[in-house]
Amino acid sequence: MSDDLTLHAHLVGRQGSRADLNTPVLVLDLEALDRNIAAMANLAREAGIGLRPHAKTHKSVDIAKRQIVAGALGVCCAKIGEAEALADGGVNGILITSPVAAPRAIERLASLAKRAKGLMATIDHSAVAERINVALAAEGATLDVIIDIDPGIARTGVASAEAAVALAQAIAALPNLTLRGVQFYCGSQQHIEAYAERRAAIIERTDYLKSVIAALADTGFSPEIVTGSGTGTHRIDLDLGVFTELQAGSYVFMDKQYLDCDLTGEGDGPFETALGVDARVVSANHSGLVTIDAGFKSLSTDGGIAVVRRGAPETAFFAFMGDEHSALISPDIGKQLAPGDPVTLTVPHCDPTVNLYDHYHVVEGDTLAAIWPVSARGRAR
């Protein structure tokens, strides 16, 4: 057996047990995680708005519950499968942020609406709203819904203020649906590294959002909820004051993509790096290169490359070398490290990296404190 619990359950609570973990392994610093959760919760509380963090980042019942205890209204989920996993784990107040449109998925949504307290879903098409209404009627359930507004990337969402009004009117005619507000997530702006450039982009998009809200209000559909934002733009969105709740997600972990961004305009980092992948050197036969046991199967590839956090020179260049391996390249690194030596990496993009693992190995210092399941791993449908 090679599953995480069989390999590592006996290490929980043993001093220094992180050093005995079989690698590659997804490691979560509990104290940094809790500080990140508290920091975002405090920002939202001080601004007087809600926080509904996006659980597509962590896919974890354990983390979602910590966020709610700290003050979150609930969490967001990207897909119905994620929402099912978290709701069945006891998480309330879930907003599904992607349209649920497939026939079987709509049936599952209606079923989930009966058992998940505070469930909401986004809608961007009247025909889908009608199908959801029929499924809800069959289940004897109702559902609060949010109109998704396209922020300009043509992925999901209504494409104009007029389309938003038309959809609001269609929803109002459906007895099992209650319109609660709008969603506006500017995903392509989140990773603009320069604060001033990112702020200018968000101001322009927020002006458009205001025009949609005004059109809805003028026709009797003033939104109670305006939900969106992300880790990259949360400070800007708090300052602009249009959102009633934030959907930021990656702040709990902080991957390389967000570490490369100036989140505050002051060059400081408001959140800590809590997530990492522990790996080990498996070959060191060249003076300027060592090979580690974490490759494409252990790290996402869509957000650049991983970086060394500890165990090797921080200036070492990371390069994928296939499914199972990567290289760390630095002068004389092959003389500094030997096979079996541990290395911790900061991941390029946390969301898809987490989805590669069954469990978080939660550490306090160098001790394994707990093993938490990635509850919604693979729940993409």
N, C-alpha and C positions, 0 to 999 in steps of 0.2 A: 504493500500500500504506500502511496506517495502523496495522499491528500494532506492539506495543511494541518488539520486537527490531529491526524495520526502522527505526523512528523513533529508537531510543535506544541501540542497541548501540555505536555509534561514540563515545558519550559516556562509556562506562565507563572509569574511571581518569583522566579529564581533570579537572584542578583546576577547581573551581567549576562543574562541569557540571550540577548540580541546577538552576541558573538557566535552563538551556536545555531542560528537559523540556517536552514537549507536555502540556498539562493538559486535563481533570483527570487526576490520576495518583495511584496508591496508593504512599505513601512509607514506608519502614521504616528507622528509625535503628538501625544495626547495633550500635553500642556500647551503647545503651540496652537493646536486645533481649538481648544477651549478659549484661548485668548483671542483668536481670530473671530470665533462666533460671538464673543462678548463685544468686541470692537465694533462689528457691523451692527449688532443689535443696539448698542448705545448710540451710534450715529443716527439710526432711524428714530429711536426714541426721542433724542434731543431735537430732531427736526419735526416731530409730531406726525410722522407717517408710518405706515405699516411696512413690515418686512415679510416677504414670502420667498425665501431663498430657493434657487433652482436645484432640485435634487438630481438632475441629470448629471451633475458633477460627481456626486458621491454614491448615488444609488443605494443608500444605506438607511435602514430603519434606525439604527443606533445613532447616527449623526443627525438625522432629521429630528429625532426626539430631543436631542441636546439643543438644537436650534430653537425648537418650540419652547422648551423650558426657559431659554434665555430671552424669550419674548416674541418670537416669530408667530405670525398669524397661522401659518401652515407652511407648505412647501409647494413648489412647482414640479411637475413631471413632464417630460417630453412626449411620452407615449402612454397609451392605455396600459400596456404591460407593466411599465414602471409604477403607474398609479395603483394597479392591482396589488403588486408586491408590497408597496409601502402601506396602503390602506389595510391590507390583511395583516400587516405587522403592527397595527394600532396607531397609525399616523392619520390625523384628521386635517381638514382644511387644505385639501389638494386641489391645485389648478392644473389641468392638462393643457399645455401651451401650444401643442400642434393639433391641427384639425383631425378629428376622428371621423373617417369617411367610409372605410370599407364595411360592407354589410355585417360581417361577423364581429368586427370591432365595435360597431354601433350597438349590437346586441349586448356585448360585454359592458359597454359604457352604461347602458340602461340598467343592467344587473348591478353594476358597481354603485350606481346612484342610490340604490335601495339600502346598501349597507355601509357606505362611506360618508361619514358626517362631514358636511361642509364642502362636498365635492363641487367643483366648477369645471367647465370645459370651454375651449375657444371654438368659434364658428366663423367661417368666412364665405359661406355660400347658402343661399336660401333652400336649395334642394336638399342639402345635407341637414339643415335645421328641420325640415319636414320629416325626413327619415328618422332622425333622432326622436322627434316628438311621437311618432308612431311606435317606436320601440319602447319609449318610456310609458306610453299608455298601456302597452301589453304587460309591462311589469308593475303597473300601478305606482309609478314613481314620477318625480319631477326633478328638474335640474336647473341650476343657475348657470347662465352662459355669458361669455365675454366675446365681443366682436374683435376679431384680429384685424389689425390695420397694417397693410404693407408699408414698411418704412423706406421702400425704394429699391429693394433687392429682388423683387418679383418671386420670392420663395413661397410665402403664404400671406394671406390677408387681403382684405378688400382694397381696391386700387385707387379709390377716390372718396371724397366726402359724400358725394351723391350715392355711391355704392354702399357706404356705411349707413346712410339714412334708409335706403331701400331695404337693407338687411334688417335693420332695427324694426321697420314696419312689418316685415315678414315674421320676425320672431314674436312680435306683440300679438299676432293673430294665432299663435300656437299655445294651447292651454297648458301644456306640460313643461314649457320653457319660460324662464324668467330672465330678462336681460338685466345684467348688473353693471356693465361698463365696457371698457375697451382695453385692448392690449397693443403695445407699441414697443417692439424690441429691436433696437438698432444694432444688430449683430456685427455688421461690417465695420462699425465705428469703434468697437470695443478695444481693438488692438492697435489703434493709431498711437504710436509710441510717444510723440510729442504732445504734451498737455494742451498747449495753445491751439494746435491744429485739431485735436480731438474735440476741444470745447467749441470751436467755431463750427465744426461739422454737426455737433449735437444741437447747437442753438438753431441752425438752419432747419434741422429735422423737427425740432420741437415746435418751431413756428408752424410747420405743416400740421403737426399733431393738434395744435391749438385750433387750427381752421376746421379740422374734422370734429373736434369736440364742440365748437361753436355751431356747426351745422346740425349736429345731433341735438344740442340744447334748443335751437330755434324750432325744431320740430317735435319737441316734447320728450326727447330721449336723453336728457342730460346725464352723463355717466356718473354713477356713484363711485365706481372703481376705475382708476386709470393705472394700469399695471405695466411694468416693463423695467428698463434699465439693466445694468450688469456691473460686474466688478470694474471694468474699465471706465465706466462713465458715472458711477454712483455719486461721486462728489459733485460733478457737474449737474446731474439731475436733481440732487438735493438742493443745490443752489437755485436752479430754475423753478422749482416748486410746482411742477405740473403733475407729476405722478403722486398717486395716493399710496402706492406701495412699490417696493423695489423687489426685483427678481434676481439680484446678484447671486452667483453660485460659487465661482472658483476661488473667491476670497478665503474660503475655509482651508484651501490647500496651497495656493500660489504656485503655479507652474512657471516655466521659463518665459512663456509668451507674456504673461502679466508682469513678471519681474522685469522684463525689458521696457515696460511702460512706466512713465511718470504719472502715477495715479492722482496726485494731489496738486501738481503744479509747483511744488516746493522741493521736489527731488527726494522726499522721504518715502519710506515704505511703511504704509499703515498696517500691513499684514505680514505675517511671518511665513516662511516656507515650512509647512507641516507634513507634506507628503514626499516620499522618496522611494526609490527602488534600491535595495541593497543587493549588490552583486559581489562576485569574487574573481580575482585573477585566476585564470586556468592555464595560461601559458605565458612565459616570460623569457623567450629565447633570443630576443633582439634588444639591443641596448636602448633604442628609441621608441619601443612599442611593447605594450603588453595586451593580452587578449582577456576579456572578461566574459562571463557567462550570461549576459543579457543582450539579446539582439532584437530583431523585428517582433518576435513573439512576446517580448517583455516590455516594450516601450512603443508608444504611438509614434508615427512617422510624419504626421500632418502638421506638426508645429515646430519644425526644425529639428535640432539635435539636443540630446541630453547634455548636462554639464556636471562636472564633478563637484560634489559638495564636501566630501571628506574622504580620507584614505589614500588620496593621490594628489599630486600638484593640481591646484585649481586651474592652472593655465593649460593643463593637458587637453589636447584636442580629442573630441569624441568622434568616432566614425563607425557606422554600422558595418558589420562584416558578415551578414547573413541572418538567417532565422534565429540562431542560437547565440551568436557572438557579436561583440563589438570590440573596437580597439581604442586604447587610450595612448595618445602619441605625445611624447615630450622628451627632450634630451635626457638621456640616462635613466629613463623611467624603468627600463628593464633591469637596471642594477639596484633601483630603490625598492621595487616590489617583487614579490615572489609568489608562485602559485599557492593559492589558498588565502592570500591577503584580501581583506574586505574593502569594498569601495561603495560609497553611497552616492547616488545620482539624483539630481533634480530633474524631474520629467519635463519633456517639451510641452505636452498638452495633457492636462490631468484627466479630462473626461474619458477619452478613448483608452488611455493607459489603464485607468481603474477597471474598465470593462474587460481587460485581459486577465483579471485575477478573480479568484473565488473569495478571497478573504483579505481584510486589512490585518496586519500584524501591528498592534497598538503598543507603542513603547513609551516608557517613562525613563528618560535618560537612556541607559544601556540595558534596561530590563524589559522583557516582554511582559506587558501588563494584561493584555487581553487579545483575543482573536475574534474579530467581528466579521460576519458575512457581508459580501457585497450583494445585498438583498435582491436588487433588481438587475444583476448582471445578465446581459444578453436579452433583456426584455424589450426588444426593439419592435415588437408587434402586439 
